């Protein structure tokens, strides 16, 4: 059975909650990604910040911190979560990325692109 552990990005880019929103914007733009897991210094998942969050900020990006606008109600999955279940969660919620956690520590990220890549391999 295909699981999150087999399809996830193993070392996703992350951001600390104290970073500026401008830094998050720059990172996402330069790397061409739509969101970043927000983690503590110890790697604990604290939230997510996405392109959608950034749209609402406007000119306050230098003053605001990631912790001020990040989503803290995050749907996370475990390494053992089946790919079928991941697809169901994304389909039902509209989420484009799901953090993979072991305990409270972020260990990976599954994106829609990960699922499309797996689908292309299967087909």
Number of C-alpha atoms within 10 A of each C-alpha: 8 12 16 25 20 16 19 22 17 14 10 15 16 19 24 20 23 13 15 20 26 19 15 23 21 12 18 18 13 8 10 9 13 17 24 24 27 26 19 16 10 9 17 17 25 20 24 26 25 20 15 10 15 19 9 11 14 8 9 12 17 13 11 16 19 25 19 12 18 21 16 13 9 15 15 19 22 18 19 14 16 16 21 13 13 21 17 11 16 16 12 9 10 9 14 16 22 23 26 26 18 15 10 14 16 26 21 24 25 26 22 16 13 18 18 11 12 15 10 9 8 7 5
